[in-house]
Structure formats: C-alpha cells, structure tokens
Amino acid sequence: MLDSLNLQVGDELQIIDTDDGVILRPVRHDNYKRQINAARVVMDKYEAALQKLAKEAGY
C-alpha cells in the first residue's frame, strides 16, 4: 500500500471516513512550500516598501 500511494515511513497520511468506507490519501506539503517560497520572493523584491509600510503602521 505504501508503494501504491508513493509513501515512505514518516510521511503523513490523511484518513477520510465516508459512508462507503475509508479513503487514505497522502498529505503533500509541496503546495505549502511553493507558497512560502513565493512569499519570500515577493518580500525580497519589495523589502524596502514593506519596511516602510510596517514603520508607518507602528511595527
């Protein structure tokens, strides 16, 4: 089953209970990592503007 789901020991598995039984689905964090990386690119690109906004907001 691990092979068919492309899972390894330590990977997360989502278990969904349905009327027809149970669905096992691997949890993929690729989307989260991609979003974090995109946010870092934006923050790096607009660092000066973000610092100015934060200063004006009192942070």
C-alpha atoms as a printed R data frame, in Angstrom:
   type eleno elety resid chain resno       x      y      z
1  ATOM     1    CA   MET     A     1   0.000  0.000  0.000
2  ATOM     2    CA   LEU     A     2   2.872  2.379  0.786
3  ATOM     3    CA   ASP     A     3   4.255  1.829 -2.707
4  ATOM     4    CA   SER     A     4   0.919  2.417 -4.431
5  ATOM     5    CA   LEU     A     5   0.494  5.729 -2.550
6  ATOM     6    CA   ASN     A     6   4.159  6.633 -3.058
7  ATOM     7    CA   LEU     A     7   4.628  6.930  0.716
8  ATOM     8    CA   GLN     A     8   7.593  6.257  2.919
9  ATOM     9    CA   VAL     A     9   7.880  5.680  6.653
10 ATOM    10    CA   GLY     A    10   7.269  9.017  8.385
11 ATOM    11    CA   ASP     A    11   5.103 10.517  5.612
12 ATOM    12    CA   GLU     A    12   1.718 11.883  6.626
13 ATOM    13    CA   LEU     A    13  -1.468 10.117  5.649
14 ATOM    14    CA   GLN     A    14  -4.926 11.678  5.673
15 ATOM    15    CA   ILE     A    15  -7.749  9.319  6.667
16 ATOM    16    CA   ILE     A    16 -11.233 10.281  5.498
17 ATOM    17    CA   ASP     A    17 -14.232  8.382  6.845
18 ATOM    18    CA   THR     A    18 -17.105  8.118  4.337
19 ATOM    19    CA   ASP     A    19 -20.410  6.284  4.220
20 ATOM    20    CA   ASP     A    20 -18.815  3.803  1.811
21 ATOM    21    CA   GLY     A    21 -15.653  3.181  3.828
22 ATOM    22    CA   VAL     A    22 -12.339  4.884  4.387
23 ATOM    23    CA   ILE     A    23 -10.243  6.933  1.974
24 ATOM    24    CA   LEU     A    24  -6.485  7.029  2.517
25 ATOM    25    CA   ARG     A    25  -4.748  9.995  0.937
26 ATOM    26    CA   PRO     A    26  -1.131 11.107  1.241
27 ATOM    27    CA   VAL     A    27  -0.626 14.616  2.593
28 ATOM    28    CA   ARG     A    28   1.531 16.596  0.212
29 ATOM    29    CA   HIS     A    29   3.233 19.713  1.535
30 ATOM    30    CA   ASP     A    30   4.583 20.779 -1.853
31 ATOM    31    CA   ASN     A    31   1.863 23.407 -2.214
32 ATOM    32    CA   TYR     A    32   2.742 24.911  1.176
33 ATOM    33    CA   LYS     A    33   6.436 25.004  0.344
34 ATOM    34    CA   ARG     A    34   5.705 26.611 -3.017
35 ATOM    35    CA   GLN     A    35   3.589 29.300 -1.337
36 ATOM    36    CA   ILE     A    36   6.277 30.025  1.252
37 ATOM    37    CA   ASN     A    37   8.916 30.336 -1.459
38 ATOM    38    CA   ALA     A    38   6.685 32.661 -3.489
39 ATOM    39    CA   ALA     A    39   6.121 34.839 -0.414
40 ATOM    40    CA   ARG     A    40   9.869 35.037  0.175
41 ATOM    41    CA   VAL     A    41  10.462 36.162 -3.410
42 ATOM    42    CA   VAL     A    42   7.856 38.916 -3.038
43 ATOM    43    CA   MET     A    43   9.221 40.002  0.355
44 ATOM    44    CA   ASP     A    44  12.760 40.145 -1.040
45 ATOM    45    CA   LYS     A    45  11.643 42.106 -4.085
46 ATOM    46    CA   TYR     A    46   9.595 44.646 -2.099
47 ATOM    47    CA   GLU     A    47  11.625 44.659  1.121
48 ATOM    48    CA   ALA     A    48  12.034 48.459  1.275
49 ATOM    49    CA   ALA     A    49   8.353 49.122  0.616
50 ATOM    50    CA   LEU     A    50   7.265 46.519  3.171
51 ATOM    51    CA   GLN     A    51   9.595 48.017  5.793
52 ATOM    52    CA   LYS     A    52   8.165 51.493  5.127
53 ATOM    53    CA   LEU     A    53   4.600 50.197  5.431
54 ATOM    54    CA   ALA     A    54   5.437 48.399  8.670
55 ATOM    55    CA   LYS     A    55   7.048 51.538 10.087
56 ATOM    56    CA   GLU     A    56   4.005 53.639  9.164
57 ATOM    57    CA   ALA     A    57   1.751 51.053 10.806
58 ATOM    58    CA   GLY     A    58   3.814 51.234 14.008
59 ATOM    59    CA   TYR     A    59   5.565 47.870 13.806
